[in-house]
Amino acid sequence: MQFFNEFGKTTRVTVTGTLSIGAGAGKMAMLGMSVGAGATAPMVSIWEGQVTGTTTILGTCTLPLNAYTRIPAYCSGGATFNFLNCENPDITIYWNPLG
């Protein structure tokens, strides 16, 4: 696993599907995601706000296994994630509330 020197609030993802975070903060700064060992590399899409189909932060991409991927983004109203194509996901999202 790569080492990283950023600190943020963490949200664990252990199921596939849609997840929204950061709504209570109003705004959030996304730092990145780490993926543990798994059978298949997860695919993820990220949107700004609490619903899919709003402003796209990251189109559908595949995250590497056993790695941390920096995804620096400012999200007004939090962010919505859609995780696909992974069995027993082991994903941690790093983010910070703003304001």
Summary of the structure (lengths in Angstrom):
residues: 99
radius of gyration: 12.5
end to end distance: 31.7
largest distance: 38.4
contacts: 309
relative contact order: 0.42
helix: 0%
strand: 57%
